[in-house]
Amino acid sequence: QICLSLVKLLFYLAHSPLGSIVLLDFQPRQFVMVDGNLKVTDMDDASTEELSCKEDNDCTLDFPTKSFPLKCSVAGKCEGMNEKKNLFNAYRYFFTYLLPHSAPPALRPLLSDILNATGDLRYGINETLRAFEKVLHLYKSGLYLQKRPLLLKDYIALKGFRTVEGEDYKCWPSYSHLGCLLSIHSAEEAAAICNSQSQCQSFIVTQQRTWTGRPLASFQSSWTDLIPDTNAVVYIKRSASSGERL
């Protein structure tokens, strides 16, 4: 969410009515999230000036660990320097820390491609935004889910109950520090996640939704502490419930 919002912001800056705007003091502390959108808190160090040049050799974009040769336009300006400077700063301050983590395994190669392409400046802001929107579409639609055996049949659905909230086993990347609360596309995906975790014996698909509209599922190591809840369904492993009366 943070990276996509940042890319949308940089897309606007690259195509603003004033021309391509560069953020000269590009630091994480210069941004804040407002209603799920990243905003710039300080525009004092923003500029629409593109570096003047006489030849291509005048247009080297330098960073502490990398340099990029750019072209000198017929108008005597370094082509795309503001856009590329913003994009590489987004890569080194945001993408490298946020993109490699927490995505479903099937989407990680796509995010790795974005990371590598922006790190080498092979993507401009237009291509980067398209790549992010493709990943978002796959994520929201569930199209990233690979064909696999149906696992929900191995669970008993107990309608009208939920488990008592409390501290349980931890998992990554959990939305709660008290237990294992993950975003899912469907109960079938939740069953696959539960099967992959040795501690998991049950899960409940909650009424909570993420910014993409996906529900959150709470995965738990037991199912014995149940309380009535007309809006809830607890899914219990058949192996865990064998020998017990539901």
Contacts in CASP RR format, 6 or more apart in sequence:
PFRMAT RR
TARGET T0000
AUTHOR 0000-0000-0000
METHOD contacts of the structure
MODEL  1
QICLSLVKLLFYLAHSPLGSIVLLDFQPRQFVMVDGNLKVTDMDDASTEE
LSCKEDNDCTLDFPTKSFPLKCSVAGKCEGMNEKKNLFNAYRYFFTYLLP
HSAPPALRPLLSDILNATGDLRYGINETLRAFEKVLHLYKSGLYLQKRPL
LLKDYIALKGFRTVEGEDYKCWPSYSHLGCLLSIHSAEEAAAICNSQSQC
QSFIVTQQRTWTGRPLASFQSSWTDLIPDTNAVVYIKRSASSGERL
1 36 0 8 1.000
1 211 0 8 1.000
2 33 0 8 1.000
2 38 0 8 1.000
2 94 0 8 1.000
2 98 0 8 1.000
3 90 0 8 1.000
3 94 0 8 1.000
3 95 0 8 1.000
3 98 0 8 1.000
3 99 0 8 1.000
3 132 0 8 1.000
4 132 0 8 1.000
4 133 0 8 1.000
4 136 0 8 1.000
5 33 0 8 1.000
5 36 0 8 1.000
5 37 0 8 1.000
5 38 0 8 1.000
6 31 0 8 1.000
6 38 0 8 1.000
6 90 0 8 1.000
6 94 0 8 1.000
7 90 0 8 1.000
7 125 0 8 1.000
7 128 0 8 1.000
7 129 0 8 1.000
7 132 0 8 1.000
8 37 0 8 1.000
8 129 0 8 1.000
9 38 0 8 1.000
9 39 0 8 1.000
9 40 0 8 1.000
10 83 0 8 1.000
10 86 0 8 1.000
10 87 0 8 1.000
10 90 0 8 1.000
10 125 0 8 1.000
11 125 0 8 1.000
11 126 0 8 1.000
11 129 0 8 1.000
13 20 0 8 1.000
13 21 0 8 1.000
13 22 0 8 1.000
13 23 0 8 1.000
13 46 0 8 1.000
13 82 0 8 1.000
13 83 0 8 1.000
13 86 0 8 1.000
14 20 0 8 1.000
14 21 0 8 1.000
14 82 0 8 1.000
14 83 0 8 1.000
14 86 0 8 1.000
14 125 0 8 1.000
16 48 0 8 1.000
18 48 0 8 1.000
19 48 0 8 1.000
20 48 0 8 1.000
20 50 0 8 1.000
20 80 0 8 1.000
20 82 0 8 1.000
20 83 0 8 1.000
21 46 0 8 1.000
21 47 0 8 1.000
21 48 0 8 1.000
21 82 0 8 1.000
22 46 0 8 1.000
22 47 0 8 1.000
22 48 0 8 1.000
22 49 0 8 1.000
22 81 0 8 1.000
22 82 0 8 1.000
22 83 0 8 1.000
22 85 0 8 1.000
22 86 0 8 1.000
23 30 0 8 1.000
23 40 0 8 1.000
23 45 0 8 1.000
23 46 0 8 1.000
23 86 0 8 1.000
23 89 0 8 1.000
24 45 0 8 1.000
24 46 0 8 1.000
24 47 0 8 1.000
25 42 0 8 1.000
25 45 0 8 1.000
26 85 0 8 1.000
26 86 0 8 1.000
26 89 0 8 1.000
26 90 0 8 1.000
26 93 0 8 1.000
27 93 0 8 1.000
28 93 0 8 1.000
28 94 0 8 1.000
30 40 0 8 1.000
30 41 0 8 1.000
30 42 0 8 1.000
31 38 0 8 1.000
31 39 0 8 1.000
31 40 0 8 1.000
31 41 0 8 1.000
32 38 0 8 1.000
32 39 0 8 1.000
32 41 0 8 1.000
33 39 0 8 1.000
36 211 0 8 1.000
40 46 0 8 1.000
47 82 0 8 1.000
48 82 0 8 1.000
50 77 0 8 1.000
50 78 0 8 1.000
50 80 0 8 1.000
50 81 0 8 1.000
50 82 0 8 1.000
51 58 0 8 1.000
51 59 0 8 1.000
51 77 0 8 1.000
51 78 0 8 1.000
51 81 0 8 1.000
52 58 0 8 1.000
52 76 0 8 1.000
52 77 0 8 1.000
52 78 0 8 1.000
53 59 0 8 1.000
53 72 0 8 1.000
53 73 0 8 1.000
53 76 0 8 1.000
53 77 0 8 1.000
53 78 0 8 1.000
54 72 0 8 1.000
54 76 0 8 1.000
55 72 0 8 1.000
56 69 0 8 1.000
56 70 0 8 1.000
56 71 0 8 1.000
56 72 0 8 1.000
58 72 0 8 1.000
58 78 0 8 1.000
59 69 0 8 1.000
59 70 0 8 1.000
59 71 0 8 1.000
59 72 0 8 1.000
59 78 0 8 1.000
59 79 0 8 1.000
59 81 0 8 1.000
60 67 0 8 1.000
60 68 0 8 1.000
60 69 0 8 1.000
60 70 0 8 1.000
61 67 0 8 1.000
61 68 0 8 1.000
61 69 0 8 1.000
61 70 0 8 1.000
61 78 0 8 1.000
61 81 0 8 1.000
61 84 0 8 1.000
61 85 0 8 1.000
61 88 0 8 1.000
61 121 0 8 1.000
63 88 0 8 1.000
63 92 0 8 1.000
66 88 0 8 1.000
66 119 0 8 1.000
68 84 0 8 1.000
68 88 0 8 1.000
68 121 0 8 1.000
70 78 0 8 1.000
70 79 0 8 1.000
70 80 0 8 1.000
70 81 0 8 1.000
70 84 0 8 1.000
71 78 0 8 1.000
71 79 0 8 1.000
72 78 0 8 1.000
72 79 0 8 1.000
73 79 0 8 1.000
83 124 0 8 1.000
83 125 0 8 1.000
84 121 0 8 1.000
84 124 0 8 1.000
86 125 0 8 1.000
87 118 0 8 1.000
87 121 0 8 1.000
87 123 0 8 1.000
87 124 0 8 1.000
87 125 0 8 1.000
87 128 0 8 1.000
88 118 0 8 1.000
88 119 0 8 1.000
88 121 0 8 1.000
90 118 0 8 1.000
91 115 0 8 1.000
91 118 0 8 1.000
91 119 0 8 1.000
92 119 0 8 1.000
95 114 0 8 1.000
95 115 0 8 1.000
95 118 0 8 1.000
95 119 0 8 1.000
96 115 0 8 1.000
99 111 0 8 1.000
99 112 0 8 1.000
99 114 0 8 1.000
99 115 0 8 1.000
100 108 0 8 1.000
100 111 0 8 1.000
100 112 0 8 1.000
100 115 0 8 1.000
101 173 0 8 1.000
102 172 0 8 1.000
102 173 0 8 1.000
103 111 0 8 1.000
103 139 0 8 1.000
104 139 0 8 1.000
104 144 0 8 1.000
106 144 0 8 1.000
106 145 0 8 1.000
106 146 0 8 1.000
107 135 0 8 1.000
107 138 0 8 1.000
107 139 0 8 1.000
107 144 0 8 1.000
110 131 0 8 1.000
110 134 0 8 1.000
110 135 0 8 1.000
110 138 0 8 1.000
111 135 0 8 1.000
113 131 0 8 1.000
114 123 0 8 1.000
114 128 0 8 1.000
114 131 0 8 1.000
114 132 0 8 1.000
114 135 0 8 1.000
116 122 0 8 1.000
117 123 0 8 1.000
117 127 0 8 1.000
117 128 0 8 1.000
117 131 0 8 1.000
118 124 0 8 1.000
118 128 0 8 1.000
123 131 0 8 1.000
136 212 0 8 1.000
137 143 0 8 1.000
138 144 0 8 1.000
139 212 0 8 1.000
139 214 0 8 1.000
140 212 0 8 1.000
140 213 0 8 1.000
140 214 0 8 1.000
142 185 0 8 1.000
142 186 0 8 1.000
145 185 0 8 1.000
145 189 0 8 1.000
148 192 0 8 1.000
150 188 0 8 1.000
151 188 0 8 1.000
151 191 0 8 1.000
151 192 0 8 1.000
151 195 0 8 1.000
152 187 0 8 1.000
152 188 0 8 1.000
152 191 0 8 1.000
152 235 0 8 1.000
154 191 0 8 1.000
154 195 0 8 1.000
154 237 0 8 1.000
154 238 0 8 1.000
154 239 0 8 1.000
155 191 0 8 1.000
155 194 0 8 1.000
155 235 0 8 1.000
155 236 0 8 1.000
155 237 0 8 1.000
155 238 0 8 1.000
156 235 0 8 1.000
156 236 0 8 1.000
156 237 0 8 1.000
156 238 0 8 1.000
156 241 0 8 1.000
156 246 0 8 1.000
157 233 0 8 1.000
157 234 0 8 1.000
157 235 0 8 1.000
158 226 0 8 1.000
158 233 0 8 1.000
158 234 0 8 1.000
158 235 0 8 1.000
158 236 0 8 1.000
158 246 0 8 1.000
159 232 0 8 1.000
159 233 0 8 1.000
160 228 0 8 1.000
160 229 0 8 1.000
160 230 0 8 1.000
160 231 0 8 1.000
160 232 0 8 1.000
160 233 0 8 1.000
161 226 0 8 1.000
161 227 0 8 1.000
161 228 0 8 1.000
161 229 0 8 1.000
161 232 0 8 1.000
161 233 0 8 1.000
161 234 0 8 1.000
162 204 0 8 1.000
162 226 0 8 1.000
162 227 0 8 1.000
162 229 0 8 1.000
162 232 0 8 1.000
162 234 0 8 1.000
163 202 0 8 1.000
163 204 0 8 1.000
163 218 0 8 1.000
163 220 0 8 1.000
163 222 0 8 1.000
163 223 0 8 1.000
163 225 0 8 1.000
163 226 0 8 1.000
163 227 0 8 1.000
163 234 0 8 1.000
164 225 0 8 1.000
164 226 0 8 1.000
164 227 0 8 1.000
165 178 0 8 1.000
165 218 0 8 1.000
166 178 0 8 1.000
166 179 0 8 1.000
167 178 0 8 1.000
167 179 0 8 1.000
168 178 0 8 1.000
168 179 0 8 1.000
168 180 0 8 1.000
168 219 0 8 1.000
168 220 0 8 1.000
168 221 0 8 1.000
168 222 0 8 1.000
169 179 0 8 1.000
169 180 0 8 1.000
169 197 0 8 1.000
169 199 0 8 1.000
169 200 0 8 1.000
169 219 0 8 1.000
169 220 0 8 1.000
169 221 0 8 1.000
170 177 0 8 1.000
170 179 0 8 1.000
170 180 0 8 1.000
171 179 0 8 1.000
171 180 0 8 1.000
171 182 0 8 1.000
171 197 0 8 1.000
171 219 0 8 1.000
173 182 0 8 1.000
174 180 0 8 1.000
174 181 0 8 1.000
174 182 0 8 1.000
175 181 0 8 1.000
175 182 0 8 1.000
175 183 0 8 1.000
175 210 0 8 1.000
175 216 0 8 1.000
176 218 0 8 1.000
179 218 0 8 1.000
179 219 0 8 1.000
180 197 0 8 1.000
180 200 0 8 1.000
180 218 0 8 1.000
180 219 0 8 1.000
180 220 0 8 1.000
181 206 0 8 1.000
181 216 0 8 1.000
181 217 0 8 1.000
181 218 0 8 1.000
181 219 0 8 1.000
182 190 0 8 1.000
182 193 0 8 1.000
182 216 0 8 1.000
182 217 0 8 1.000
182 219 0 8 1.000
183 210 0 8 1.000
183 212 0 8 1.000
183 214 0 8 1.000
183 215 0 8 1.000
183 216 0 8 1.000
183 217 0 8 1.000
184 190 0 8 1.000
184 193 0 8 1.000
184 205 0 8 1.000
184 214 0 8 1.000
184 215 0 8 1.000
184 216 0 8 1.000
184 217 0 8 1.000
185 214 0 8 1.000
187 205 0 8 1.000
187 217 0 8 1.000
187 233 0 8 1.000
187 235 0 8 1.000
190 203 0 8 1.000
190 205 0 8 1.000
190 217 0 8 1.000
190 219 0 8 1.000
190 235 0 8 1.000
191 203 0 8 1.000
191 235 0 8 1.000
193 200 0 8 1.000
193 203 0 8 1.000
193 217 0 8 1.000
193 219 0 8 1.000
194 200 0 8 1.000
194 201 0 8 1.000
194 202 0 8 1.000
194 203 0 8 1.000
194 219 0 8 1.000
194 235 0 8 1.000
194 237 0 8 1.000
197 219 0 8 1.000
199 221 0 8 1.000
200 219 0 8 1.000
200 220 0 8 1.000
200 221 0 8 1.000
200 237 0 8 1.000
201 220 0 8 1.000
201 221 0 8 1.000
201 222 0 8 1.000
201 223 0 8 1.000
201 236 0 8 1.000
201 237 0 8 1.000
201 240 0 8 1.000
202 219 0 8 1.000
202 220 0 8 1.000
202 222 0 8 1.000
202 223 0 8 1.000
202 234 0 8 1.000
202 235 0 8 1.000
202 236 0 8 1.000
202 237 0 8 1.000
202 240 0 8 1.000
203 217 0 8 1.000
203 218 0 8 1.000
203 219 0 8 1.000
203 220 0 8 1.000
203 234 0 8 1.000
203 235 0 8 1.000
204 217 0 8 1.000
204 218 0 8 1.000
204 220 0 8 1.000
204 232 0 8 1.000
204 233 0 8 1.000
204 234 0 8 1.000
204 235 0 8 1.000
205 215 0 8 1.000
205 216 0 8 1.000
205 217 0 8 1.000
205 233 0 8 1.000
205 235 0 8 1.000
206 215 0 8 1.000
206 216 0 8 1.000
206 217 0 8 1.000
206 218 0 8 1.000
206 232 0 8 1.000
207 215 0 8 1.000
207 231 0 8 1.000
208 215 0 8 1.000
208 216 0 8 1.000
209 215 0 8 1.000
209 216 0 8 1.000
210 216 0 8 1.000
223 234 0 8 1.000
223 236 0 8 1.000
223 240 0 8 1.000
223 241 0 8 1.000
226 234 0 8 1.000
236 246 0 8 1.000
END
